[in-house]
Structures are given as C-alpha cells and as structure tokens.
Amino acid sequence: MGPKRVPMRKCIGCQNMKGKRELIRIVATPDGPIRLDPTGKLAGRGAYLCPSADCFERAHKRKALERALKRPVSAEVWELVKQQLEGTVHG
Ligand SMILES: [Zn+2]
C-alpha cells in the first residue's frame, strides 16, 4: 500500500501548497452568497487560506479572494473569514 494521497491546495495569502485539511476553504456558492466551508463539501468556486493572520492580511491587501472567486467580496465576508481564522488559531 502506498501513502494516502492528500489533496493539495494553494493558499491565496502565502501562495504555498498545503494539504486541504490544513486550510480554511471559502466558497462562492452557485446561488450567490460567499460562505466559509468547514466541511470542504460545498459546491462552487473555492479559495483556500492558511489559518494565519499573516496570510489573511496578505490576501486582504492583494484582494486575492476577489481574484480567486472572481466576484466582489464584502467586508462582512472578510470579517467572517477573520473570525473563523481566530477560532482556528486559538481554538
Ligand atoms: Zn498561507
């Protein structure tokens, strides 16, 4: 038996490839709202971010989430991501 393949995704902040489970998934759902996806199962265009304040700041400054999802991202969405990130870091 070979090693189990872990899907790798690129963080929109630091641009490093990481295992899917190490990253926060943010999804632009087909029916509209941008949502956080802790289960990794929501349909739609996804973006991935390390649970790190540095990566969050970099992605925010560069509007990386807008570019990855190809749609505008409101301040409320950024706030949600930040809260999720803080929960992950400290929880
Ligand atoms: Zn990162």
PDB file of the backbone (N, CA, C, O) and the ligand in Angstrom, with CONECT records:
HET     ZN  A 101       1
ATOM      1  N   MET A   1       0.826  -1.210   0.000  1.00  0.00           N
ATOM      2  CA  MET A   1       0.000   0.000   0.000  1.00  0.00           C
ATOM      3  C   MET A   1       0.858   1.256   0.000  1.00  0.00           C
ATOM      4  O   MET A   1       1.761   1.391   0.826  1.00  0.00           O
ATOM      5  N   GLY A   2       0.590   2.153  -0.894  1.00  0.00           N
ATOM      6  CA  GLY A   2       1.330   3.415  -0.942  1.00  0.00           C
ATOM      7  C   GLY A   2       0.757   4.394   0.063  1.00  0.00           C
ATOM      8  O   GLY A   2      -0.269   4.137   0.692  1.00  0.00           O
ATOM      9  N   PRO A   3       1.433   5.511   0.200  1.00  0.00           N
ATOM     10  CA  PRO A   3       0.922   6.537   1.116  1.00  0.00           C
ATOM     11  C   PRO A   3      -0.400   7.104   0.601  1.00  0.00           C
ATOM     12  O   PRO A   3      -0.628   7.180  -0.606  1.00  0.00           O
ATOM     13  N   LYS A   4      -1.256   7.494   1.522  1.00  0.00           N
ATOM     14  CA  LYS A   4      -2.552   8.059   1.155  1.00  0.00           C
ATOM     15  C   LYS A   4      -2.331   9.427   0.507  1.00  0.00           C
ATOM     16  O   LYS A   4      -1.599  10.263   1.037  1.00  0.00           O
ATOM     17  N   ARG A   5      -2.960   9.640  -0.624  1.00  0.00           N
ATOM     18  CA  ARG A   5      -2.790  10.921  -1.299  1.00  0.00           C
ATOM     19  C   ARG A   5      -3.615  12.004  -0.628  1.00  0.00           C
ATOM     20  O   ARG A   5      -4.828  11.868  -0.468  1.00  0.00           O
ATOM     21  N   VAL A   6      -2.949  13.072  -0.241  1.00  0.00           N
ATOM     22  CA  VAL A   6      -3.656  14.211   0.353  1.00  0.00           C
ATOM     23  C   VAL A   6      -3.797  15.283  -0.719  1.00  0.00           C
ATOM     24  O   VAL A   6      -2.803  15.692  -1.319  1.00  0.00           O
ATOM     25  N   PRO A   7      -5.027  15.743  -0.965  1.00  0.00           N
ATOM     26  CA  PRO A   7      -5.189  16.795  -1.968  1.00  0.00           C
ATOM     27  C   PRO A   7      -4.500  18.077  -1.515  1.00  0.00           C
ATOM     28  O   PRO A   7      -4.662  18.518  -0.377  1.00  0.00           O
ATOM     29  N   MET A   8      -3.735  18.663  -2.419  1.00  0.00           N
ATOM     30  CA  MET A   8      -3.005  19.884  -2.073  1.00  0.00           C
ATOM     31  C   MET A   8      -3.715  21.091  -2.686  1.00  0.00           C
ATOM     32  O   MET A   8      -4.213  21.042  -3.811  1.00  0.00           O
ATOM     33  N   ARG A   9      -3.744  22.163  -1.916  1.00  0.00           N
ATOM     34  CA  ARG A   9      -4.349  23.397  -2.412  1.00  0.00           C
ATOM     35  C   ARG A   9      -3.424  24.563  -2.107  1.00  0.00           C
ATOM     36  O   ARG A   9      -2.601  24.500  -1.193  1.00  0.00           O
ATOM     37  N   LYS A  10      -3.571  25.632  -2.889  1.00  0.00           N
ATOM     38  CA  LYS A  10      -2.694  26.781  -2.730  1.00  0.00           C
ATOM     39  C   LYS A  10      -3.365  27.853  -1.875  1.00  0.00           C
ATOM     40  O   LYS A  10      -4.502  28.251  -2.127  1.00  0.00           O
ATOM     41  N   CYS A  11      -2.635  28.309  -0.858  1.00  0.00           N
ATOM     42  CA  CYS A  11      -3.122  29.407  -0.023  1.00  0.00           C
ATOM     43  C   CYS A  11      -3.099  30.704  -0.825  1.00  0.00           C
ATOM     44  O   CYS A  11      -2.109  30.999  -1.495  1.00  0.00           O
ATOM     45  N   ILE A  12      -4.184  31.483  -0.763  1.00  0.00           N
ATOM     46  CA  ILE A  12      -4.244  32.731  -1.523  1.00  0.00           C
ATOM     47  C   ILE A  12      -3.434  33.834  -0.851  1.00  0.00           C
ATOM     48  O   ILE A  12      -3.251  34.907  -1.427  1.00  0.00           O
ATOM     49  N   GLY A  13      -2.941  33.577   0.381  1.00  0.00           N
ATOM     50  CA  GLY A  13      -2.111  34.569   1.057  1.00  0.00           C
ATOM     51  C   GLY A  13      -0.641  34.367   0.737  1.00  0.00           C
ATOM     52  O   GLY A  13      -0.015  35.217   0.103  1.00  0.00           O
ATOM     53  N   CYS A  14      -0.081  33.227   1.180  1.00  0.00           N
ATOM     54  CA  CYS A  14       1.360  32.981   1.016  1.00  0.00           C
ATOM     55  C   CYS A  14       1.691  32.221  -0.257  1.00  0.00           C
ATOM     56  O   CYS A  14       2.867  32.068  -0.586  1.00  0.00           O
ATOM     57  N   GLN A  15       0.685  31.741  -0.984  1.00  0.00           N
ATOM     58  CA  GLN A  15       0.878  31.020  -2.250  1.00  0.00           C
ATOM     59  C   GLN A  15       1.537  29.649  -2.069  1.00  0.00           C
ATOM     60  O   GLN A  15       1.943  29.034  -3.055  1.00  0.00           O
ATOM     61  N   ASN A  16       1.650  29.165  -0.843  1.00  0.00           N
ATOM     62  CA  ASN A  16       2.228  27.845  -0.629  1.00  0.00           C
ATOM     63  C   ASN A  16       1.167  26.764  -0.808  1.00  0.00           C
ATOM     64  O   ASN A  16      -0.012  26.971  -0.519  1.00  0.00           O
ATOM     65  N   MET A  17       1.613  25.610  -1.289  1.00  0.00           N
ATOM     66  CA  MET A  17       0.726  24.464  -1.402  1.00  0.00           C
ATOM     67  C   MET A  17       0.668  23.749  -0.061  1.00  0.00           C
ATOM     68  O   MET A  17       1.695  23.479   0.562  1.00  0.00           O
ATOM     69  N   LYS A  18      -0.549  23.449   0.371  1.00  0.00           N
ATOM     70  CA  LYS A  18      -0.718  22.748   1.641  1.00  0.00           C
ATOM     71  C   LYS A  18      -1.821  21.721   1.513  1.00  0.00           C
ATOM     72  O   LYS A  18      -2.626  21.763   0.582  1.00  0.00           O
ATOM     73  N   GLY A  19      -1.850  20.808   2.449  1.00  0.00           N
ATOM     74  CA  GLY A  19      -2.931  19.828   2.476  1.00  0.00           C
ATOM     75  C   GLY A  19      -4.256  20.536   2.704  1.00  0.00           C
ATOM     76  O   GLY A  19      -4.356  21.461   3.510  1.00  0.00           O
ATOM     77  N   LYS A  20      -5.264  20.083   1.982  1.00  0.00           N
ATOM     78  CA  LYS A  20      -6.589  20.690   2.023  1.00  0.00           C
ATOM     79  C   LYS A  20      -7.100  20.898   3.454  1.00  0.00           C
ATOM     80  O   LYS A  20      -7.713  21.920   3.762  1.00  0.00           O
ATOM     81  N   ARG A  21      -6.840  19.918   4.316  1.00  0.00           N
ATOM     82  CA  ARG A  21      -7.365  19.984   5.674  1.00  0.00           C
ATOM     83  C   ARG A  21      -6.677  21.016   6.556  1.00  0.00           C
ATOM     84  O   ARG A  21      -7.193  21.380   7.612  1.00  0.00           O
ATOM     85  N   GLU A  22      -5.522  21.482   6.127  1.00  0.00           N
ATOM     86  CA  GLU A  22      -4.812  22.496   6.915  1.00  0.00           C
ATOM     87  C   GLU A  22      -5.298  23.899   6.597  1.00  0.00           C
ATOM     88  O   GLU A  22      -4.910  24.862   7.259  1.00  0.00           O
ATOM     89  N   LEU A  23      -6.144  24.014   5.586  1.00  0.00           N
ATOM     90  CA  LEU A  23      -6.537  25.334   5.102  1.00  0.00           C
ATOM     91  C   LEU A  23      -8.014  25.616   5.364  1.00  0.00           C
ATOM     92  O   LEU A  23      -8.829  24.701   5.482  1.00  0.00           O
ATOM     93  N   ILE A  24      -8.336  26.900   5.452  1.00  0.00           N
ATOM     94  CA  ILE A  24      -9.737  27.323   5.523  1.00  0.00           C
ATOM     95  C   ILE A  24     -10.263  27.412   4.089  1.00  0.00           C
ATOM     96  O   ILE A  24      -9.626  28.026   3.233  1.00  0.00           O
ATOM     97  N   ARG A  25     -11.414  26.807   3.826  1.00  0.00           N
ATOM     98  CA  ARG A  25     -11.995  26.889   2.493  1.00  0.00           C
ATOM     99  C   ARG A  25     -13.085  27.948   2.467  1.00  0.00           C
ATOM    100  O   ARG A  25     -13.952  27.989   3.340  1.00  0.00           O
ATOM    101  N   ILE A  26     -13.031  28.792   1.468  1.00  0.00           N
ATOM    102  CA  ILE A  26     -14.036  29.838   1.270  1.00  0.00           C
ATOM    103  C   ILE A  26     -14.648  29.580  -0.102  1.00  0.00           C
ATOM    104  O   ILE A  26     -13.932  29.415  -1.090  1.00  0.00           O
ATOM    105  N   VAL A  27     -15.978  29.547  -0.154  1.00  0.00           N
ATOM    106  CA  VAL A  27     -16.646  29.138  -1.383  1.00  0.00           C
ATOM    107  C   VAL A  27     -17.608  30.205  -1.876  1.00  0.00           C
ATOM    108  O   VAL A  27     -18.393  30.760  -1.107  1.00  0.00           O
ATOM    109  N   ALA A  28     -17.533  30.483  -3.169  1.00  0.00           N
ATOM    110  CA  ALA A  28     -18.560  31.297  -3.818  1.00  0.00           C
ATOM    111  C   ALA A  28     -19.612  30.322  -4.321  1.00  0.00           C
ATOM    112  O   ALA A  28     -19.412  29.671  -5.346  1.00  0.00           O
ATOM    113  N   THR A  29     -20.731  30.213  -3.612  1.00  0.00           N
ATOM    114  CA  THR A  29     -21.754  29.228  -3.974  1.00  0.00           C
ATOM    115  C   THR A  29     -22.469  29.652  -5.252  1.00  0.00           C
ATOM    116  O   THR A  29     -22.590  30.844  -5.537  1.00  0.00           O
ATOM    117  N   PRO A  30     -22.939  28.679  -6.014  1.00  0.00           N
ATOM    118  CA  PRO A  30     -23.579  28.990  -7.305  1.00  0.00           C
ATOM    119  C   PRO A  30     -24.813  29.880  -7.147  1.00  0.00           C
ATOM    120  O   PRO A  30     -25.129  30.662  -8.044  1.00  0.00           O
ATOM    121  N   ASP A  31     -25.514  29.766  -6.008  1.00  0.00           N
ATOM    122  CA  ASP A  31     -26.724  30.562  -5.831  1.00  0.00           C
ATOM    123  C   ASP A  31     -26.473  31.900  -5.163  1.00  0.00           C
ATOM    124  O   ASP A  31     -27.428  32.590  -4.806  1.00  0.00           O
ATOM    125  N   GLY A  32     -25.235  32.285  -4.984  1.00  0.00           N
ATOM    126  CA  GLY A  32     -24.996  33.648  -4.537  1.00  0.00           C
ATOM    127  C   GLY A  32     -23.976  33.872  -3.459  1.00  0.00           C
ATOM    128  O   GLY A  32     -22.852  34.288  -3.739  1.00  0.00           O
ATOM    129  N   PRO A  33     -24.363  33.595  -2.191  1.00  0.00           N
ATOM    130  CA  PRO A  33     -23.506  34.078  -1.115  1.00  0.00           C
ATOM    131  C   PRO A  33     -22.134  33.403  -1.065  1.00  0.00           C
ATOM    132  O   PRO A  33     -21.971  32.249  -1.461  1.00  0.00           O
ATOM    133  N   ILE A  34     -21.164  34.154  -0.569  1.00  0.00           N
ATOM    134  CA  ILE A  34     -19.845  33.591  -0.298  1.00  0.00           C
ATOM    135  C   ILE A  34     -19.878  33.048   1.119  1.00  0.00           C
ATOM    136  O   ILE A  34     -20.261  33.757   2.049  1.00  0.00           O
ATOM    137  N   ARG A  35     -19.483  31.810   1.287  1.00  0.00           N
ATOM    138  CA  ARG A  35     -19.572  31.176   2.592  1.00  0.00           C
ATOM    139  C   ARG A  35     -18.263  30.498   2.968  1.00  0.00           C
ATOM    140  O   ARG A  35     -17.463  30.120   2.113  1.00  0.00           O
ATOM    141  N   LEU A  36     -18.073  30.357   4.272  1.00  0.00           N
ATOM    142  CA  LEU A  36     -16.983  29.523   4.753  1.00  0.00           C
ATOM    143  C   LEU A  36     -17.448  28.080   4.671  1.00  0.00           C
ATOM    144  O   LEU A  36     -18.627  27.780   4.862  1.00  0.00           O
ATOM    145  N   ASP A  37     -16.517  27.206   4.389  1.00  0.00           N
ATOM    146  CA  ASP A  37     -16.888  25.809   4.190  1.00  0.00           C
ATOM    147  C   ASP A  37     -16.003  24.883   5.019  1.00  0.00           C
ATOM    148  O   ASP A  37     -15.041  24.310   4.508  1.00  0.00           O
ATOM    149  N   PRO A  38     -16.339  24.740   6.305  1.00  0.00           N
ATOM    150  CA  PRO A  38     -15.509  23.892   7.177  1.00  0.00           C
ATOM    151  C   PRO A  38     -15.546  22.415   6.765  1.00  0.00           C
ATOM    152  O   PRO A  38     -14.616  21.667   7.065  1.00  0.00           O
ATOM    153  N   THR A  39     -16.609  21.995   6.084  1.00  0.00           N
ATOM    154  CA  THR A  39     -16.724  20.590   5.700  1.00  0.00           C
ATOM    155  C   THR A  39     -15.968  20.287   4.407  1.00  0.00           C
ATOM    156  O   THR A  39     -15.665  19.129   4.117  1.00  0.00           O
ATOM    157  N   GLY A  40     -15.668  21.325   3.634  1.00  0.00           N
ATOM    158  CA  GLY A  40     -14.996  21.117   2.356  1.00  0.00           C
ATOM    159  C   GLY A  40     -15.891  20.492   1.307  1.00  0.00           C
ATOM    160  O   GLY A  40     -15.399  19.948   0.318  1.00  0.00           O
ATOM    161  N   LYS A  41     -17.197  20.559   1.506  1.00  0.00           N
ATOM    162  CA  LYS A  41     -18.115  19.836   0.620  1.00  0.00           C
ATOM    163  C   LYS A  41     -19.072  20.715  -0.169  1.00  0.00           C
ATOM    164  O   LYS A  41     -19.810  20.224  -1.023  1.00  0.00           O
ATOM    165  N   LEU A  42     -19.063  22.002   0.110  1.00  0.00           N
ATOM    166  CA  LEU A  42     -19.980  22.879  -0.613  1.00  0.00           C
ATOM    167  C   LEU A  42     -19.565  22.989  -2.072  1.00  0.00           C
ATOM    168  O   LEU A  42     -18.380  23.033  -2.402  1.00  0.00           O
ATOM    169  N   ALA A  43     -20.582  23.033  -2.942  1.00  0.00           N
ATOM    170  CA  ALA A  43     -20.315  23.221  -4.357  1.00  0.00           C
ATOM    171  C   ALA A  43     -20.007  24.686  -4.626  1.00  0.00           C
ATOM    172  O   ALA A  43     -20.499  25.579  -3.935  1.00  0.00           O
ATOM    173  N   GLY A  44     -19.197  24.911  -5.628  1.00  0.00           N
ATOM    174  CA  GLY A  44     -18.899  26.278  -6.008  1.00  0.00           C
ATOM    175  C   GLY A  44     -17.414  26.494  -6.154  1.00  0.00           C
ATOM    176  O   GLY A  44     -16.608  25.602  -5.890  1.00  0.00           O
ATOM    177  N   ARG A  45     -17.060  27.704  -6.585  1.00  0.00           N
ATOM    178  CA  ARG A  45     -15.651  28.028  -6.762  1.00  0.00           C
ATOM    179  C   ARG A  45     -15.026  28.278  -5.398  1.00  0.00           C
ATOM    180  O   ARG A  45     -15.520  29.108  -4.635  1.00  0.00           O
ATOM    181  N   GLY A  46     -13.964  27.580  -5.087  1.00  0.00           N
ATOM    182  CA  GLY A  46     -13.367  27.695  -3.763  1.00  0.00           C
ATOM    183  C   GLY A  46     -12.033  28.399  -3.756  1.00  0.00           C
ATOM    184  O   GLY A  46     -11.311  28.419  -4.752  1.00  0.00           O
ATOM    185  N   ALA A  47     -11.719  28.981  -2.602  1.00  0.00           N
ATOM    186  CA  ALA A  47     -10.397  29.557  -2.369  1.00  0.00           C
ATOM    187  C   ALA A  47      -9.920  29.037  -1.023  1.00  0.00           C
ATOM    188  O   ALA A  47     -10.727  28.707  -0.155  1.00  0.00           O
ATOM    189  N   TYR A  48      -8.618  28.965  -0.856  1.00  0.00           N
ATOM    190  CA  TYR A  48      -8.059  28.389   0.362  1.00  0.00           C
ATOM    191  C   TYR A  48      -7.102  29.357   1.015  1.00  0.00           C
ATOM    192  O   TYR A  48      -6.362  30.079   0.347  1.00  0.00           O
ATOM    193  N   LEU A  49      -7.132  29.359   2.354  1.00  0.00           N
ATOM    194  CA  LEU A  49      -6.295  30.266   3.114  1.00  0.00           C
ATOM    195  C   LEU A  49      -5.756  29.551   4.352  1.00  0.00           C
ATOM    196  O   LEU A  49      -6.496  28.841   5.035  1.00  0.00           O
ATOM    197  N   CYS A  50      -4.464  29.740   4.641  1.00  0.00           N
ATOM    198  CA  CYS A  50      -3.910  29.200   5.884  1.00  0.00           C
ATOM    199  C   CYS A  50      -4.621  29.860   7.060  1.00  0.00           C
ATOM    200  O   CYS A  50      -5.013  31.023   6.959  1.00  0.00           O
ATOM    201  N   PRO A  51      -4.798  29.152   8.170  1.00  0.00           N
ATOM    202  CA  PRO A  51      -5.354  29.787   9.364  1.00  0.00           C
ATOM    203  C   PRO A  51      -4.302  30.636  10.052  1.00  0.00           C
ATOM    204  O   PRO A  51      -3.901  30.344  11.179  1.00  0.00           O
ATOM    205  N   SER A  52      -3.857  31.682   9.380  1.00  0.00           N
ATOM    206  CA  SER A  52      -2.798  32.526   9.926  1.00  0.00           C
ATOM    207  C   SER A  52      -3.117  33.984   9.646  1.00  0.00           C
ATOM    208  O   SER A  52      -3.597  34.324   8.565  1.00  0.00           O
ATOM    209  N   ALA A  53      -2.849  34.843  10.619  1.00  0.00           N
ATOM    210  CA  ALA A  53      -3.144  36.268  10.465  1.00  0.00           C
ATOM    211  C   ALA A  53      -2.319  36.865   9.326  1.00  0.00           C
ATOM    212  O   ALA A  53      -2.795  37.746   8.610  1.00  0.00           O
ATOM    213  N   ASP A  54      -1.083  36.388   9.159  1.00  0.00           N
ATOM    214  CA  ASP A  54      -0.231  36.886   8.076  1.00  0.00           C
ATOM    215  C   ASP A  54      -0.858  36.631   6.706  1.00  0.00           C
ATOM    216  O   ASP A  54      -0.932  37.524   5.861  1.00  0.00           O
ATOM    217  N   CYS A  55      -1.303  35.396   6.508  1.00  0.00           N
ATOM    218  CA  CYS A  55      -1.889  35.040   5.213  1.00  0.00           C
ATOM    219  C   CYS A  55      -3.176  35.823   4.986  1.00  0.00           C
ATOM    220  O   CYS A  55      -3.462  36.256   3.870  1.00  0.00           O
ATOM    221  N   PHE A  56      -3.949  36.000   6.055  1.00  0.00           N
ATOM    222  CA  PHE A  56      -5.176  36.787   5.944  1.00  0.00           C
ATOM    223  C   PHE A  56      -4.862  38.213   5.486  1.00  0.00           C
ATOM    224  O   PHE A  56      -5.498  38.726   4.567  1.00  0.00           O
ATOM    225  N   GLU A  57      -3.880  38.850   6.129  1.00  0.00           N
ATOM    226  CA  GLU A  57      -3.531  40.229   5.785  1.00  0.00           C
ATOM    227  C   GLU A  57      -3.043  40.336   4.342  1.00  0.00           C
ATOM    228  O   GLU A  57      -3.408  41.258   3.612  1.00  0.00           O
ATOM    229  N   ARG A  58      -2.216  39.382   3.950  1.00  0.00           N
ATOM    230  CA  ARG A  58      -1.690  39.408   2.589  1.00  0.00           C
ATOM    231  C   ARG A  58      -2.801  39.246   1.571  1.00  0.00           C
ATOM    232  O   ARG A  58      -2.853  39.966   0.574  1.00  0.00           O
ATOM    233  N   ALA A  59      -3.690  38.297   1.824  1.00  0.00           N
ATOM    234  CA  ALA A  59      -4.792  38.057   0.894  1.00  0.00           C
ATOM    235  C   ALA A  59      -5.714  39.266   0.829  1.00  0.00           C
ATOM    236  O   ALA A  59      -6.192  39.643  -0.241  1.00  0.00           O
ATOM    237  N   HIS A  60      -5.957  39.869   1.988  1.00  0.00           N
ATOM    238  CA  HIS A  60      -6.836  41.031   2.070  1.00  0.00           C
ATOM    239  C   HIS A  60      -6.256  42.212   1.280  1.00  0.00           C
ATOM    240  O   HIS A  60      -6.951  42.837   0.479  1.00  0.00           O
ATOM    241  N   LYS A  61      -4.986  42.502   1.519  1.00  0.00           N
ATOM    242  CA  LYS A  61      -4.331  43.624   0.842  1.00  0.00           C
ATOM    243  C   LYS A  61      -4.308  43.448  -0.662  1.00  0.00           C
ATOM    244  O   LYS A  61      -4.508  44.406  -1.409  1.00  0.00           O
ATOM    245  N   ARG A  62      -4.065  42.220  -1.111  1.00  0.00           N
ATOM    246  CA  ARG A  62      -3.918  41.962  -2.544  1.00  0.00           C
ATOM    247  C   ARG A  62      -5.250  41.650  -3.207  1.00  0.00           C
ATOM    248  O   ARG A  62      -5.299  41.367  -4.404  1.00  0.00           O
ATOM    249  N   LYS A  63      -6.331  41.702  -2.435  1.00  0.00           N
ATOM    250  CA  LYS A  63      -7.649  41.322  -2.964  1.00  0.00           C
ATOM    251  C   LYS A  63      -7.599  39.937  -3.612  1.00  0.00           C
ATOM    252  O   LYS A  63      -8.217  39.697  -4.649  1.00  0.00           O
ATOM    253  N   ALA A  64      -6.870  39.058  -2.995  1.00  0.00           N
ATOM    254  CA  ALA A  64      -6.668  37.722  -3.550  1.00  0.00           C
ATOM    255  C   ALA A  64      -7.947  36.904  -3.551  1.00  0.00           C
ATOM    256  O   ALA A  64      -8.150  36.056  -4.419  1.00  0.00           O
ATOM    257  N   LEU A  65      -8.805  37.160  -2.578  1.00  0.00           N
ATOM    258  CA  LEU A  65     -10.053  36.400  -2.510  1.00  0.00           C
ATOM    259  C   LEU A  65     -10.977  36.787  -3.672  1.00  0.00           C
ATOM    260  O   LEU A  65     -11.601  35.931  -4.298  1.00  0.00           O
ATOM    261  N   GLU A  66     -11.049  38.084  -3.944  1.00  0.00           N
ATOM    262  CA  GLU A  66     -11.839  38.557  -5.082  1.00  0.00           C
ATOM    263  C   GLU A  66     -11.368  37.881  -6.371  1.00  0.00           C
ATOM    264  O   GLU A  66     -12.167  37.427  -7.190  1.00  0.00           O
ATOM    265  N   ARG A  67     -10.047  37.832  -6.522  1.00  0.00           N
ATOM    266  CA  ARG A  67      -9.495  37.262  -7.752  1.00  0.00           C
ATOM    267  C   ARG A  67      -9.719  35.765  -7.828  1.00  0.00           C
ATOM    268  O   ARG A  67     -10.024  35.230  -8.893  1.00  0.00           O
ATOM    269  N   ALA A  68      -9.567  35.087  -6.699  1.00  0.00           N
ATOM    270  CA  ALA A  68      -9.730  33.625  -6.702  1.00  0.00           C
ATOM    271  C   ALA A  68     -11.187  33.242  -6.958  1.00  0.00           C
ATOM    272  O   ALA A  68     -11.465  32.266  -7.655  1.00  0.00           O
ATOM    273  N   LEU A  69     -12.107  34.008  -6.394  1.00  0.00           N
ATOM    274  CA  LEU A  69     -13.530  33.662  -6.519  1.00  0.00           C
ATOM    275  C   LEU A  69     -14.181  34.333  -7.723  1.00  0.00           C
ATOM    276  O   LEU A  69     -15.305  33.998  -8.097  1.00  0.00           O
ATOM    277  N   LYS A  70     -13.478  35.271  -8.321  1.00  0.00           N
ATOM    278  CA  LYS A  70     -13.970  36.026  -9.476  1.00  0.00           C
ATOM    279  C   LYS A  70     -15.294  36.731  -9.179  1.00  0.00           C
ATOM    280  O   LYS A  70     -16.209  36.753 -10.002  1.00  0.00           O
ATOM    281  N   ARG A  71     -15.363  37.295  -7.997  1.00  0.00           N
ATOM    282  CA  ARG A  71     -16.522  38.137  -7.672  1.00  0.00           C
ATOM    283  C   ARG A  71     -16.157  39.053  -6.501  1.00  0.00           C
ATOM    284  O   ARG A  71     -15.203  38.783  -5.772  1.00  0.00           O
ATOM    285  N   PRO A  72     -16.918  40.136  -6.324  1.00  0.00           N
ATOM    286  CA  PRO A  72     -16.605  41.058  -5.226  1.00  0.00           C
ATOM    287  C   PRO A  72     -16.806  40.380  -3.873  1.00  0.00           C
ATOM    288  O   PRO A  72     -17.700  39.551  -3.704  1.00  0.00           O
ATOM    289  N   VAL A  73     -15.964  40.744  -2.925  1.00  0.00           N
ATOM    290  CA  VAL A  73     -16.041  40.169  -1.582  1.00  0.00           C
ATOM    291  C   VAL A  73     -16.288  41.313  -0.604  1.00  0.00           C
ATOM    292  O   VAL A  73     -15.486  42.242  -0.509  1.00  0.00           O
ATOM    293  N   SER A  74     -17.404  41.240   0.122  1.00  0.00           N
ATOM    294  CA  SER A  74     -17.776  42.322   1.029  1.00  0.00           C
ATOM    295  C   SER A  74     -16.944  42.287   2.305  1.00  0.00           C
ATOM    296  O   SER A  74     -16.301  41.287   2.625  1.00  0.00           O
ATOM    297  N   ALA A  75     -16.974  43.405   3.022  1.00  0.00           N
ATOM    298  CA  ALA A  75     -16.278  43.488   4.303  1.00  0.00           C
ATOM    299  C   ALA A  75     -16.806  42.447   5.281  1.00  0.00           C
ATOM    300  O   ALA A  75     -16.063  41.931   6.117  1.00  0.00           O
ATOM    301  N   GLU A  76     -18.112  42.142   5.167  1.00  0.00           N
ATOM    302  CA  GLU A  76     -18.716  41.144   6.057  1.00  0.00           C
ATOM    303  C   GLU A  76     -18.072  39.766   5.851  1.00  0.00           C
ATOM    304  O   GLU A  76     -17.826  39.029   6.806  1.00  0.00           O
ATOM    305  N   VAL A  77     -17.811  39.447   4.602  1.00  0.00           N
ATOM    306  CA  VAL A  77     -17.191  38.147   4.306  1.00  0.00           C
ATOM    307  C   VAL A  77     -15.776  38.098   4.887  1.00  0.00           C
ATOM    308  O   VAL A  77     -15.380  37.108   5.502  1.00  0.00           O
ATOM    309  N   TRP A  78     -15.027  39.175   4.684  1.00  0.00           N
ATOM    310  CA  TRP A  78     -13.673  39.222   5.251  1.00  0.00           C
ATOM    311  C   TRP A  78     -13.730  39.056   6.768  1.00  0.00           C
ATOM    312  O   TRP A  78     -12.893  38.381   7.367  1.00  0.00           O
ATOM    313  N   GLU A  79     -14.735  39.687   7.377  1.00  0.00           N
ATOM    314  CA  GLU A  79     -14.884  39.593   8.833  1.00  0.00           C
ATOM    315  C   GLU A  79     -15.166  38.149   9.265  1.00  0.00           C
ATOM    316  O   GLU A  79     -14.626  37.667  10.261  1.00  0.00           O
ATOM    317  N   LEU A  80     -16.021  37.471   8.495  1.00  0.00           N
ATOM    318  CA  LEU A  80     -16.317  36.055   8.773  1.00  0.00           C
ATOM    319  C   LEU A  80     -15.047  35.206   8.698  1.00  0.00           C
ATOM    320  O   LEU A  80     -14.785  34.359   9.552  1.00  0.00           O
ATOM    321  N   VAL A  81     -14.281  35.460   7.661  1.00  0.00           N
ATOM    322  CA  VAL A  81     -13.042  34.698   7.476  1.00  0.00           C
ATOM    323  C   VAL A  81     -12.107  34.948   8.652  1.00  0.00           C
ATOM    324  O   VAL A  81     -11.477  34.026   9.170  1.00  0.00           O
ATOM    325  N   LYS A  82     -12.030  36.198   9.061  1.00  0.00           N
ATOM    326  CA  LYS A  82     -11.152  36.559  10.166  1.00  0.00           C
ATOM    327  C   LYS A  82     -11.584  35.862  11.459  1.00  0.00           C
ATOM    328  O   LYS A  82     -10.758  35.358  12.220  1.00  0.00           O
ATOM    329  N   GLN A  83     -12.902  35.848  11.684  1.00  0.00           N
ATOM    330  CA  GLN A  83     -13.407  35.186  12.888  1.00  0.00           C
ATOM    331  C   GLN A  83     -13.102  33.693  12.857  1.00  0.00           C
ATOM    332  O   GLN A  83     -12.704  33.109  13.865  1.00  0.00           O
ATOM    333  N   GLN A  84     -13.290  33.092  11.706  1.00  0.00           N
ATOM    334  CA  GLN A  84     -13.012  31.667  11.555  1.00  0.00           C
ATOM    335  C   GLN A  84     -11.531  31.387  11.842  1.00  0.00           C
ATOM    336  O   GLN A  84     -11.171  30.429  12.526  1.00  0.00           O
ATOM    337  N   LEU A  85     -10.707  32.254  11.298  1.00  0.00           N
ATOM    338  CA  LEU A  85      -9.262  32.123  11.448  1.00  0.00           C
ATOM    339  C   LEU A  85      -8.853  32.255  12.909  1.00  0.00           C
ATOM    340  O   LEU A  85      -8.009  31.502  13.396  1.00  0.00           O
ATOM    341  N   GLU A  86      -9.442  33.195  13.589  1.00  0.00           N
ATOM    342  CA  GLU A  86      -9.103  33.380  15.002  1.00  0.00           C
ATOM    343  C   GLU A  86      -9.573  32.182  15.831  1.00  0.00           C
ATOM    344  O   GLU A  86      -8.898  31.755  16.768  1.00  0.00           O
ATOM    345  N   GLY A  87     -10.732  31.654  15.469  1.00  0.00           N
ATOM    346  CA  GLY A  87     -11.223  30.464  16.142  1.00  0.00           C
ATOM    347  C   GLY A  87     -10.295  29.278  15.925  1.00  0.00           C
ATOM    348  O   GLY A  87     -10.059  28.487  16.838  1.00  0.00           O
ATOM    349  N   THR A  88      -9.773  29.160  14.714  1.00  0.00           N
ATOM    350  CA  THR A  88      -8.878  28.050  14.394  1.00  0.00           C
ATOM    351  C   THR A  88      -7.556  28.205  15.122  1.00  0.00           C
ATOM    352  O   THR A  88      -7.015  27.242  15.664  1.00  0.00           O
ATOM    353  N   VAL A  89      -7.045  29.420  15.129  1.00  0.00           N
ATOM    354  CA  VAL A  89      -5.745  29.658  15.740  1.00  0.00           C
ATOM    355  C   VAL A  89      -5.792  29.448  17.245  1.00  0.00           C
ATOM    356  O   VAL A  89      -4.901  28.830  17.828  1.00  0.00           O
ATOM    357  N   HIS A  90      -6.846  29.973  17.866  1.00  0.00           N
ATOM    358  CA  HIS A  90      -6.879  29.922  19.326  1.00  0.00           C
ATOM    359  C   HIS A  90      -7.686  28.750  19.860  1.00  0.00           C
ATOM    360  O   HIS A  90      -7.615  28.435  21.048  1.00  0.00           O
ATOM    361  N   GLY A  91      -8.450  28.102  18.992  1.00  0.00           N
ATOM    362  CA  GLY A  91      -9.270  27.020  19.467  1.00  0.00           C
ATOM    363  C   GLY A  91      -8.543  25.699  19.241  1.00  0.00           C
ATOM    364  O   GLY A  91      -9.069  24.639  19.577  1.00  0.00           O
TER     365      GLY A  91
HETATM  366 ZN    ZN A 101      -0.778  30.854   3.623  1.00  0.00          ZN2+
END
